[in-house]
Amino acid sequence: MTQAGPARGAPVPVSLGIDFGATGIRALYAPPDGPGRRLDAEWGDGPWLLCEQAETGELPVTFPSLKSRVGSGRPVHLGGKPVDADRVVVRLLRSVRERVEAATRGRVAQTVISVPARFGSAQRAALRDAAREAGLDPTRLVSDSMAAVIGHMTERDSGTCLVYGMGYEGFEIGLVRSVRGHFRSLGYEGGATSGGRAFDTATLSSAVRLLRRHRGAGSVHGIDAAVWQGLRARGQEAREALGAPDGPEAAVLDLELGAGPALWVRIARPDLDAFLEGHVRRTLDRARALLDQSGMTPADVDTLLLVGGNTRMEQVRSRVTALGGGRCVQAPPELLALGALKHAVRLAGGAASSGPAALEEGPLEPAATAHDTLSDAPPLTATLVGAEEQGGGISRDWSRDVSRDVEGARRLVREGREAEAAAVLRGVIAEAQALLDGLERRGAEPRSLPPAEAAAPGPGPGPGPGQRSSSSPPPPTAGPTPAPVLDYTSRRQIARARALLSLGRYDHAVQASHIAWQDAATRPAGADMLDAMIDVHCAAAMADMSPEHFADAEQWLNCAYNHDPTNVRVRGLLAERTFRHAVELDRRGERDEAIEALGKCLTWDPEHAEADALLRRLNRDGRNRRGRGDVLGQRSLEPPP
């Protein structure tokens, strides 16, 4: 049975599957009888991971997800203002719907969203309400475990799948039986204290303990949320590096909080192994209990599906594979969205086993809080890197960093995310180019010339006619200023912003540069990062000269000017960008708008000769038209004879 085609002229009905994750949304969509297509995530969608004051614990902050706030009645803070979390979700889901409908010229007729099985009734009701308000109606919810199995199995497959998922908010273990397109849940286990959030918190807590010991208890208070977010991200990078099969034996986390020199904290792989062992052991016990309750053993499991980013860590994967007697499959990132999409197609009548009866999933209640504790887990151990090991600064293994980025790009290509892979590779190239530029500048510096002799001018001839003297300031240009001297973290962040520029995602590039600047504000690189951020603003503004782009370009240049009102180059670009906008408006026959733009241009640069000449011509033409009764303008509207 296939979906009935739409009436002539009616929008095409589209099925939509969404993986509503803690760190973002993944979405796949399909028109009737068409293949599934990926909806690329937009940079800046969110916020997904929040930073808030902690009420208990060693860490003064906590990093909840937007997903965890759905249906809670607790706000999230955007730009320092409290915003209802459910309203943010409505905006995000509406954006997904609008982008899908724009891509298909159809309408979303059936939506399925995958959520954790432990999602409570209030969370489920709030998410359904948000989807309905976003124009996604009807919307069904399925558990992540069920979505994973639907996505993995075909209409002809039968078997028992054990899904082991470990993402940011926790873990979920589901047992699902599939018989030729019909799926039945046999049970699930789950919890929130073993996942990426708990691991990141433990990593930062180990570093904060050392910081308090060496700087005092007050050293971790009054730190901006953006700095904490940067530390969390670097802690995650360190953990993922130590979790790679060929990863290093230790990772170094820099604590640059703006109070005194940076501290360097070392986390050894054996210490991370010991910390994760307790978490993994607890999840394995819960998985075996689930099998026992179902009267099954690992030998009865045909397929073990590993879902979520944390299952890629060697410390997790190597232990979990013993749960399945059959195949062990590492799920691709889009598997939950694919399962949700396939179920949406079934509900819309586009599959052999159509309708809700093809899926049996009873009421699911969250696990008891008493079962979601890990009292015997040891704290993650970290050590302070000594001065003799620092040598004035940590020397990172650049070859390993680059190799990891390149391998990550290869993985993105295999997953079909070519634009993201290109952005990663451009970031690597930009970072390498910045290092090369620094080496070349260093090689060009005089090595043995005494300061007085180096400062003395030579006896060469002075500037000739029309030449600019060496002491005269150069004219403002649209090109970037000389590359600022940035630290390792800042270079990588600004390289990502420049990669977004190269992809034409100008607004996202500007946002990325702002985040990089805020993160660097408390470090010595803060002043240099300001220049780098302004460079990104200027490049984004001058990349597209169409009138439709002008409002954004003017906003970005004004933002750069507000950050540095003494920047002559930014003032010059404001004048030049406004002048080019006026030229394009004049070409389109929008004379009054062009005159207004020229007035702005001359406000920024009263000496702009081309703008002055164009303004004089437009004013003269206007007087001539009024003197002739605007006959030429009327004649242009008449049809040809």
ABEGO torsion letter per residue (X at the ends): XBBBBBBBGBBBBBBBBBBBBAAEBBBBBBBBGBBBBBBBBBBGBOBABBBBBBABEABABBBBBAAAABGAGBBBBBGGBBBBAAAAAAAAAAAAAAAAAAAAGBBBABBBBBBBAABBAAAAAAAAAAAAAAGBOBBBBBBAAAAAAAAABBAABBEBBBBBBBBAAEBBBBBBBBBGGBBBBAEBBBBAABBAAAAAAAAAAAAAAAAAAAAEAAAABGBBAAAAAAAAAAAAAAAAAAABAABBABBBBBBBAGBEBBBBBBBBAAAAAAAAAAAAAAAAAAAAAAAAAAGBBAAABABBBBBEAAAABAAAAAAAAAABABBBBBBBAAAAAAAAAAAAAAAAGABABBEAAABBBBBBBBBBAAAABBAABBBBBBBBBBAAAAGGEBBBBAAAAAAAAAAAAAAAAAAGBAAAAAAAAAAAAAAAAAAAAAAAAAAABBAABBAAAAABBBABBBBBBGBBBAABBBBBBABBBBBBBBBAAAAAAAAAAAAAAAAGBAAAAAAAAAAAAAAAAABAAAAAAAAAAAAAAAAAAAABABAAAAAAAAAAAAAAAAABAABAAAAAAAAAAAAAAAAAAAAAGBAAAAAAAAAAAAAABAABAAAAAAAAAAAAAAAAAAAAGGAAAAAAABBBX
